[in-house]
Amino acid sequence: MEIRNYQPDDSAQIISLIADYRVFLSGLRSIPSSPDLEAARDELEDYLTVNFQIYVAIEVNEILGYLVCRTHQNVVWAESLFVKTSARRQGIGSELYSKVEDLALELDCETVYNWIHPNNTGIIHFLTKRGYDVLNLVEVRRPWSGESNLSRIQVGDHQFRY
């Protein structure tokens, strides 16, 4: 397996993976969805327009996963990390994430920042194993019209709906 930078010839496979990732994220909130290739194409174009770094894990011409990151000055954010279900638990996510950690070190940044869903136990476990366990910021918003929040999360002395 090779970890490398995104190339324009990767677009069809990456678009499909982005669409699958968005379905996965919707599932975390129990929102039914199906892959939307047009929205995924737009998302890829947005990443490319603002020069986000995209790493791919490829084996025998098949992209098994990707990681998108953005940098601002010397701060590195892991925007999305996704590995095909059939390729998980093989170290692909770890290899992709190592690339973004290397980028952070090159920029004299001590850590990579991550936005994660509080109920995404897979990424929480993954990041915890890598030493990421400091809560940095909490995003708070009003509920969307018609949104039903079924769970609550405790952060310090405060309880939030999620």
Steps between C-alpha positions, in 0.01 A plus 500: 500500500615851420406826672532793263355837412174518310532512120229615255461144370381402850187715480240232419614273783533786750155634412352158570683479835393851600138406426537186714658704780205741501258205526704370794488840674123523449468159658669628815197727545254229391417698187432270206687597185643358183820587315474836322773504238421853385537638853819298542635643172425851629672422829812377320501814286474711815800317650702556186396864461627592846812281464423246771751217511351163399686177568385170353577140591520302179563136425495350150331811356221494761471783750424342835479819703576869515580777742429867435679763703528874498772722631484855620837650581653213699176340623387176338140377510400147398173573322397148407646153520319214332596142420278261303318262730663198332850644561464601865710366788803457271697810606390716206350772717814502712725538198287782362495673836877466534533703179302789648699479824820519294360809328428658840857435612635654179301813586626502862153415628496266799162345427229445243157641581185295438127577481314183591144392568463419871337165421757395241658246731720361223692824442504580872662163572742546206609846615524400867739217407715762324511721811227747405296548816487874567161658438572832332173664398131418518277617215158608624198592287124525521301199381398498136130522422348158558822354642450238766795456735478165670825497696677721750871552548671623814798737461629613838205640693290553188262270320429538128254337264646304213 
